[in-house]
Amino acid sequence: MDLSESKDFLVHTASLKEVRVFSREVFEKLKINNDLKEELVLAIAEAAQNIVKHAYKGVENTADHMQIKISLKDDNLEIGFFDKGKPVVEENIQHRKLDDIKPGGLGTFFIKQIMDDAVFKKDQQKWVNHLILSKKI
């Protein structure tokens, strides 16, 4: 079953629940099993939270939106994230050490564990950042 759905969300912590709801609805349409569905929702929520927390660091009450696009074609799942925040410097993206026990800082670790690939594209005129998460399902 091929599918492509996208939705815009306000760049705000309060939008993260809506991001999870949207993701679950799309994955239910795709009939993805529950364990994988929850892992994918976690990866999406972590990436969206990183946009809010890092791309918009120091920016309060923005009217900006981020767009999330979920596509499945021939068993290749792609999740695109688009935002207009601070440009991402890929070399600066790293999770904290796993033995450093404290909350936070493991979003990129979870994303890399769950997804097959995470790539930043530079091809979108309308957007500053374009992250694509992909997974063969």
N, C-alpha and C positions, 0 to 999 in steps of 0.2 A: 504494500500500500504506500503510494507516494503522497506526500503532504507537505505543505509549506504554510506556516502561520506566523504572523508577527504582531507585536503589540508594543505600544509606547507606554512608558512609565515615567512619572515625575522622578527626578533624581533626589530621592529622600529615603531615609531609613524606613519610614512608614510604608513605602511602596514594596518593600521586600516580601511582605505577606502576599500581595497581589501577584508578584513575580512567581512565587511558589504555586499559587492557585492556578495561574495561567499555564505553567509548565505541566502540572499534574493533569489538567484538562486535555492538553495536547497529547500527552503520553497515554492517557486512557483511550483517546480516539485511535491511537496507534496500536493499542492492545499490548503494550509493553508490560512484562511481568512486574509484579509489585516491588520485588527487591531491587531490580535494575531501575525501575521508575524512581524510587526514593533516592538511590545513588545519584541519578541524573539531576533530580530536583536539588539535591545538596550541591552539586557542582555548579548549577545555574545560580542558586542563591548566593554561593560564595563569590562567584564572578561578579554578580550584580552588586553585592556588598562592597567588593573592591572598587567598583566604579564610584559608589557613593563616598566611600571612606578615603580613597586615594586620588582619583581623578578630580574630585571636587573638594579636596582637603582645604579647609579654611574658607570655603564658600558656604554661606548660610542662606536659606530660603531662596534657592535658585528656581527659576521657572523652566530651566532646561529639562529635557526629556532624554531618557536612554531608550533605545529600541532593542528588543530581543526578538530574534527570528529563529524559529525551529523548523528545520526541513529534514525530510527523510526521502531519499531517492536510492533505490536499489540496495537496501540494507545499510546505506551510509547516512548516519545521523549527523547533521551539522547544526550547531547552535551559534548564531551570530549575535554579538553584542556591539552596539554602536553608541558612542557618546561624544559630547563636545567639551569634555573636561580637559585637564592638563594632559599634554601628550605623554604617552607612556614611554619610559626609558627601560627597554627590556632587560638590560644588564642589571638594573636595580631590583628586579623582581626575584625575590627568594623567600622561602618560608623559614621560620625560625628553626633552630635545632630541636629535634624531637625529644631529646632528654631535658630540655628546658621546660619544665612543667609549669604552665600558666595558661590562662585563657587567651584565645586569639592567636593570629599569626600563622595558622596552618591552612588557610583557604587554598593557596596555590598547591600545597602538598596534596590536599584532598582532590583538587581538580586534576592534577597529574596522575593520581592513583586511579581515578574513575574513568577519565577520558583517554582515548588513544593519542590525541594530539591537541595542542593549544598553540595557535599561530596568530600573531598580530599582522594584519594587512595594512598597507599604506595606499590602497586604491580607491578610497571613498572620498569624493570631493565634499560632500555635505557634512561629513563627520570628522572628528579629530582622531578618535580611536576606533578600531574595528578589530575585535577579537573573535576568532572562530575556534570553537571547541568541536572536535569530531570524534565519532566512535562508530565502529562497525557493529551492527546489532543483528 
